[in-house]
Structures are given as structure tokens and as C-alpha cells.
Amino acid sequence: MKRILMIEDDGAIVYSLSALLAEEGFEVETAETLREALRAELSGFCLALLDLSLPDGEGWAFLERISQKSAPPVIILTAREDEADIVRGLDMGADDYVTKPFRAGVLLSRIRAVLRRQQPERQPGDILVCGDIRLDRRRTGVSAGGREISLTAGEFRLLAYLMENKNRTLTRNALLARFWDDGGEYVNDNTLTVTVKRLREKLGERSRQMLKTVRGIGYQMEEWDD
């Protein structure tokens, strides 16, 4: 049985969400404080649900811990809606960011999407190239203009998919469905906007021009030469 660590101090949420997840076949272990979360043995969990506001501290400390060791994917589950918090969470390695209040079915969809992304996929090739951007799947490395850049797991997966489909427009809904939600309902699609924004910043001035916004539709990785 797959195990989920729920880091949450709201008793009502813990009770209802634990029951829901149990019905879906998950075993849930809870941590009501930051201290309990930091002391938890993370191996064996397939996912962590993380509230940012805990009685004895902020959830950012838990994200700092998982960035330093092998750990399960994390979905931030919080009432905070500020873009700055979304950016910070994704930059620190969270796989998704869901705001409260949330609909149970939508959250389950987001959980399934994150777990699906953890499964190895057969890929057409280890090296993807678009202009001066080079992505190496085997070593999960990316360079732009000959400069190595550091990406979060979410940024890497999104860039790889865009590069696989270069010169083809991918709709926002298609990207959200593939990477964040397989049910067609989105808690907060700012997650995609923020991920693209941070990806462009990391690619640098010249390379980020290849990641085009197709107004009103979505995004396209466009091959071009000077």
C-alpha cells in the first residue's frame, strides 16, 4: 500500500482527507508540527502533503530538508495564494502548489498526476536540442549557450516536453493536464505560469526567446537561428 505523509495541524482537514485517501487505497501518516515532520523517516512514503503554516514554524524548513536528500515528491497544500509563495515553493523543489479551500476530487487528481510523473517513461532519446539549449535526460542536465543551468524537477520535465514538441504549440490545458491534473479541473493554474516564468529566467536572455507564448493558447519551443 502506498503511504502519504500529511503535514497538517488542522484536525478537520486531517480527518476528512485521511478518510478520503484511505478510500483511494493510500495509507496516511500525519505530522501536526514542523518538528514531527523534520523527524519523520521519509523513505517509504510516495508523497508528502505540506501545509506552510505550522504551529512551531514554516513549512519552508521541510522543503529545505528534502532538497538535501532523497525524498518523496511534495505537494504544498496551503491557504497562501501569493505568487511569491508559489514561486518560492516551486523553486525549493515542490512538485505542485494547491490552495485551500480545495475540492477533494481535484486534489486527488493532482496527487495522481504527481505520482504518475514519478514513473519512468520510455523516451525517444537521451539528448534533446533546440537552438543553443541542450537537455540530457540521462544525467538530468541542461545547458543554454554553453552554460550549465540548474532546474527543479518540474522545470526539467516541462522543458523536456516542450523540446520534444518543438515548433508545435502546446495548449495551457494540455500542459496542465499532463503535468498537474488529469481531471480537467485546476486548483490554481498559476503553477504553470510561474514555472514557465522561472524557466525563462534561468535559460537566459537569448535562449528564453525560444520559449514563446502563443497568446490565448499556450506555449511553443521554437527553433531559430540568428
C-alpha positions in Angstrom: 0.0 0.0 0.0 1.3 3.5 -0.9 2.0 5.7 2.0 1.4 9.5 2.2 2.8 11.8 4.8 0.4 14.6 5.6 2.0 17.6 7.4 -1.1 19.5 8.7 -2.3 20.8 12.0 -5.9 21.4 11.1 -7.8 18.5 12.7 -10.8 18.8 10.4 -8.6 18.6 7.3 -6.6 15.7 8.7 -9.7 13.7 9.5 -11.5 14.3 6.2 -8.5 14.0 3.9 -7.2 10.9 5.7 -10.6 9.2 5.2 -10.6 10.2 1.5 -7.1 9.0 0.8 -7.8 5.7 2.6 -10.8 5.1 0.3 -8.3 5.6 -2.6 -6.0 2.9 -1.2 -3.4 5.1 0.5 -2.1 4.7 4.0 -1.8 8.1 5.7 0.7 9.1 8.4 0.3 12.6 9.9 2.7 15.2 11.4 1.0 18.1 13.1 4.1 20.1 13.7 7.3 21.1 11.9 9.3 19.2 14.4 7.4 15.9 13.8 7.8 16.4 10.0 11.5 17.0 10.2 12.0 13.9 12.4 9.9 11.7 10.1 11.7 8.9 8.2 10.9 9.8 4.6 11.8 6.6 2.9 8.8 4.5 2.2 6.5 7.5 1.5 5.3 8.0 -2.1 4.2 11.6 -1.4 4.1 14.4 1.2 1.3 16.9 1.6 2.7 20.0 3.2 1.0 22.9 4.9 3.2 26.0 5.1 1.8 27.4 8.3 2.5 25.1 11.2 2.3 25.7 15.0 6.1 25.7 15.5 7.3 27.1 12.3 7.0 27.4 8.5 6.9 24.5 6.0 9.8 26.0 4.1 12.2 24.2 6.5 10.8 20.9 5.4 11.4 21.8 1.8 15.0 22.7 2.7 15.4 19.3 4.2 14.2 17.4 1.2 16.4 19.3 -1.2 19.4 17.9 0.6 18.4 14.2 0.4 16.4 11.6 -1.5 12.8 12.3 -0.6 9.2 11.8 -1.9 7.6 14.4 -4.1 5.8 17.2 -2.3 2.5 19.0 -2.9 2.2 22.2 -0.9 -1.4 22.4 0.5 -1.9 25.9 1.9 -4.2 28.9 2.2 -1.5 31.2 0.9 -2.2 32.4 -2.7 0.5 34.9 -3.3 2.6 34.4 -6.4 5.8 35.0 -4.3 4.9 31.9 -2.2 4.1 29.8 -5.3 7.5 30.8 -6.9 9.4 30.1 -3.7 7.7 26.7 -3.2 8.4 25.5 -6.8 11.9 26.9 -6.7 12.6 24.9 -3.5 11.6 21.7 -5.2 7.8 21.3 -4.5 6.1 19.3 -7.3 2.8 21.2 -7.1 1.1 24.0 -5.2 -2.6 23.7 -4.2 -4.5 26.4 -2.4 -7.2 25.9 0.3 -10.1 25.5 0.2 -9.8 22.7 -2.4 -12.2 20.2 -3.9 -11.5 16.7 -2.9 -11.7 15.3 -6.4 -9.4 17.9 -7.8 -6.8 17.3 -5.1 -6.9 13.6 -5.8 -6.3 14.3 -9.5 -3.3 16.4 -8.7 -1.9 13.6 -6.4 -2.3 11.1 -9.2 -0.6 13.4 -11.7 2.4 13.9 -9.4 2.7 10.1 -8.8 2.3 9.4 -12.5 5.3 11.7 -13.2 7.4 9.6 -10.9 7.0 6.6 -13.1 9.9 6.1 -15.6 8.8 6.6 -19.2 10.3 5.3 -22.4 11.8 8.3 -24.2 12.8 8.7 -27.8 16.3 9.8 -27.0 18.6 10.9 -24.2 19.7 14.2 -25.8 17.3 17.0 -26.9 18.5 20.1 -28.6 16.7 23.3 -29.5 19.0 26.2 -30.7 21.7 26.5 -28.1 19.7 24.7 -25.4 20.8 21.1 -24.8 19.0 18.7 -22.4 20.5 15.4 -21.3 17.9 13.1 -19.9 20.4 10.5 -18.6 22.2 12.9 -16.3 19.2 15.3 -16.0 21.4 18.2 -17.1 20.6 21.3 -19.1 22.8 23.9 -20.7 21.9 27.1 -22.5 24.5 28.9 -24.6 27.2 26.6 -23.2 26.3 27.5 -19.6 25.1 24.8 -17.3 21.8 25.8 -15.5 20.1 24.3 -12.5 16.4 23.4 -12.8 13.9 22.0 -10.4 12.3 18.6 -11.3 9.2 20.3 -12.5 11.1 22.8 -14.7 13.1 20.0 -16.2 10.1 17.9 -17.1 8.3 20.8 -18.6 11.3 21.9 -20.7 11.9 18.3 -21.9 8.3 18.0 -23.1 8.4 21.4 -24.8 11.6 20.4 -26.6 10.2 17.0 -27.6 7.4 19.0 -29.3 9.5 22.0 -30.6 7.9 24.2 -33.3 4.5 22.9 -32.1 2.1 24.9 -30.0 1.0 23.1 -26.8 -2.1 24.5 -25.1 -2.2 25.5 -21.5 -4.9 23.0 -20.8 -2.9 20.2 -22.4 0.2 21.1 -20.3 -1.8 21.4 -17.1 -3.5 18.1 -17.7 -0.2 16.3 -18.4 1.8 17.7 -15.5 -0.6 18.8 -12.9 -4.1 17.5 -13.3 -5.6 14.6 -15.2 -9.2 15.5 -14.4 -9.6 18.7 -16.3 -10.0 20.9 -13.3 -7.3 23.2 -11.9 -6.9 24.4 -8.4 -4.6 27.2 -9.4 -3.2 27.3 -12.9 -0.7 30.0 -11.8 1.6 26.9 -11.2 2.2 26.7 -15.0 2.6 30.4 -15.4 5.1 30.6 -12.6 7.0 27.5 -13.8 7.4 29.0 -17.4 8.4 32.4 -15.9 11.2 30.8 -13.8 12.3 28.6 -16.7 12.7 31.6 -18.9 14.7 33.5 -16.3 17.1 30.5 -15.9 17.6 30.0 -19.6 19.0 33.5 -20.0 18.3 36.3 -22.4 19.0 34.6 -25.8 17.7 31.1 -25.1 14.5 32.2 -23.4 13.4 33.8 -26.6 12.8 30.3 -28.0 10.1 29.6 -25.4 7.3 31.5 -27.0 3.9 32.4 -25.5 1.1 31.9 -28.1 -1.4 34.4 -26.8 -4.6 32.9 -25.7 -3.5 29.4 -26.5 -0.3 28.2 -24.7 3.4 27.8 -25.4 5.8 26.7 -28.1 9.5 25.9 -28.1 10.7 27.4 -31.3 13.9 26.6 -33.2 15.5 29.7 -34.7 18.9 30.9 -35.9 20.5 34.3 -36.0 
